[in-house]
């Protein structure tokens, strides 16, 4: 596999992880943001149960293609008409002709195992303006034998709702804004860098809770990948912002990022950056903030 393809695969894996983490942390907010009609019908006081491990076994057994991100959650109905409902969520990052068929196959597997009401929801994060799948049909001898519907939202369709997204307090408003920046700045790294800091500063301005900020910082960082030089500028501005406002969110954020980077071979890159900055007599505090390395690691590079 070429380095370019490896980087693309690594980026996809990080984006998968970002979506998975944010869905795990804010499932209720996800339903309230994208599907408010459904949110009103769920008994939230009764709680909900994630069935992701069961879903993984079903999709693996099915051998019907790799999904981007999917999640299965069991909820209870508020009106009692449907005592238990399974909500299957899938996040799809690119156009796929077999996508509706694959969702139907998942539906069949889930229904065969649980024999309960199932609702399939899809979030489309791709850049194709004309692709809006919503159902799967099979017709035999002009007779419709299958008509399977799922409720899909295309994030690109939110491009004209940016003002509404900016004032919303729901975390998925920020997730959508980040995704729109990702789609709209693919060929403009400088614009992406500027928007990355702008979105980060907006998080700080709104005075959100610590965990909320850190979770969304991860989404911003994993989605809006920029060059090493631009990333250094971004972290320097972020470090200055935290000093001005006496905040400490980025410490935990960078620690999480470093742990992930170690698993992916990114530590070598951080050490190389530190070495270069040391040669330029950049202050140790700035190097620590820019690379996520400890003082001891940086001093070893200087030895």
N, C-alpha and C positions, 0 to 999 in steps of 0.2 A: 504494500500500500504506500502511495506517495505521501510525502510530508503534508502536502496540501489537503489530501483526503483525510489523513490522520487528524489534522487540526480541525477539519470540518466535523469529523466524527466526535472529537473531544468536545467541541462547542455544542453539538447537539445533545451530548450526554449531560453537560452542565445545564442547558436549558430545560431538559427533562427534569433534572433534579430540582431546579428552581420552581417549576410548575408544581411538581409533586409536593414540595415543602409548603408552598403557599396554599395549596388545596387542603393539605392536612391541617394546617394551622387555622384556616378561615373558611371551612366548608359552609357554614351558615351564611357568612357574608357573601360567599360566591353565589349561592342560590338567591339571596336577597338582591344582589346586583344584576345578575343576568336573567333570573327567572322569578321576579317578584310575585307573580300569580301563583306559582308553585309554593313559594315561601310561606304564603298566607294559609296554605292548606296543610302544612306540616306541624305536628305537635312537638315543638322544640323543647318544651318542658319535660317531655318523655325521653329526651336524649336521642342520640343516633349512634349507629355502630358501623365502623369501617370494616369492609370485607375484602380488602385488597389481596390478601394471601389466597383466598378462595378464587378470586377473579384471575389471579396469575396462573393458578393451576388449570383453570378452564381454558384460558387463551393459549397456554402452552400445549395442552392436550389437543387443542383444535388445529394447531399447525397451519394457521391461516394468515400468516404475515405478522410483521412487527408493528406494534402500535407506538405512537409517540408517547403519550401519557394517558393512562386510564385509571379510573377509580370506581369502586363499588361501595355504596353506602346504604344501610338499611334504616329507614325512617318509619314513623307512625303517622297515620292520618289524623288530622284534627277533628274532622267531621264524622269519623267512624265508618264511612262508606268503604274505604280501603284500609283495613286494619294495619297491614304492613306493606310498604312499597320499597322496592329495590331501585335505587337511582344509579345508573351507569353513566359515568362521565368520561368522555374521551377528548383529548386535545390533539388536534391534527395540524401539523406544520407545513404540509405541502399537498398540492392537488394529487389525488389518487383515484383513478377511475373505479377501483374495486372497493373504495371506502364504504359506500352504503351497503354493499353486499356483506362486507366484513362485519359491520355493526349488526346486521341481521343475523349472521352466524353466531355472533356473541350472544345476541338475544335468545336464540334457540337453545344454546348451551346453558344459559342461566335459567331459562324457563324449565328446561328438562331437569335441572338439579333442584331448583327451589319451588317450582309450581306456585309462584306468587306474582303479584302485579309488578311490572318492570317498566321504568321510564328511562329512555336513552337520551342523553344530552350531549351535544358536541360543540366544542369551541374551535373555530378555524383560524389559525394564526398565519396562514399563507398570504402571499402577495398577489394571487390571481383574482382580479376584480370580477371575473365572470363565473367563477366556480362557487355555486351555492347549493350543495347537495342537501336534500331534506327527506328523501324517502327511497325505498327499494321496492321494485315491483317485478313480478314475473307473470307473463301472460302466455297461456297455452291455448292454441287454436282460438285465438281472439277472446279467450276467457281469462279474466284476472284471477289468478290463483293465490298470489301473494301481494299484499299492500302493507308494507312496514314503514312507519313514520318515526322520525326522530327530530328533536328540536335543536337546531343549529344556530349559533351566533357567529358571524364573521367580524373579527376585530377591525378589519379594514373599514367596515361600515360605520365605525365610530369616529372616523376622521373628521367629520363635520360637527362632532359633539364635544370638541376639546374644552370649551368653556365650562360645560356641565361637568366634565370629568375633573377639571382643575378645582372645582369648589366642593366636590363630593368627598365625604369622609370615609367612604367604603374603600378598603385596601385594593379592591379589584379595579377601581377607577385609576389608581396609580399603575397597576399592572397593565391595563389597556394603554395608558399613555406611554409607558415604556415600550410596549410592543409597537406602537405607532411610530415612535422615534426610530426604533430598529428598522422598520420597513422603509421609512422615508429618508434615512441617512446612509443607506448601504454604499453609496458612491461618494459620500462626503464625510470623511473621518473627522474633520475639524468641527463641522456642525454637530456630529454625534457627540464629540467631546464636550462641547458647550452645553448641549442639552442634557448630557449625563450629569454635569454639575448643577444645572438649573433644577432638574428633578430632585437631586439629592438635597439641595438647599430648601426646596419646597417642603420636603419631609421634616427638616429641622424647624422650619418656620411655623408649621402647624402644631408643634408641641405634642406630638404623639408619644405614647408610652414607649419605653426602651425596647421591649421585644418587638413591637410593631415596626419601629424604625429599622432595627437590625434585619428583620425578615424581608422588608422591602428593599433595603440596601443590597441584599443578596440578589434579588431579582434584577435590580438596576445593573449591578456589576456583571452578572452572568449574561444578561441580554445585550448590553451595550459595550461590547468588547472594542477596545481602542489600542493603538500602538503603544509600545513601551514608553516612548517620549511623552505622548499625550496622557498616558496613565500616570506618569510621574507628576505632570502638571496638575492633573485632577486631584491626586492625593495631597499634593502640597497645598492646594486651595482648600481642600477638605480639612487638613490639619489646622490651617489658619482659622477656618470657620469655627472649628471646635474650641480653639483657644479663645476666640473672641466671645463665644457664647457659653464658655465654661461647661462644655458637654464632653462626654466620654463614650459615645456610641461606637466610634470607629475602632476603638481598642479591641472590643469583642469581635467586631465585624472582620477586622484584619486577621485576628487569631483564627477564626473559622476559615477565612480564605487561605491562610498559610497551611492549615491542616489539609485542606483539599488540594492545595498546590503541591504539597509534599508527595501525595499519592500519584500525582500526574507528572512528576519530574520538574515542577516549576521552581523548586528550591534553587537549582543550578542557575536559573535565569535571575532570580532575586540576588544571588551572590555576585553574579556578573555585574548587575546594576550597582550593587553596593561598592564593588571594586572600582568601577568607573567614577562614581560619585566621590569616593575617598581620594582618588587621584586629582579631582577638581576642588578638593578641600571643602566639600559641602559639610555643614554641621552634622554631627552624629544624630541629633534628634530628628532632623529632616530625613536622613537615610533610613532610620528606624521606621518612620511613618510611611515612607515611600515603598519600602520593601517588605515590611512585616517581620524583618529579622530582629533577633535580640541583640543587645549591645555586645554580648560575648561573641556571637557569630560574626558580627561586623569587625570586631577587634582582631579576630583570627585572620580575617581577610587582609587586615592592615599589617599583620605580623611579618 
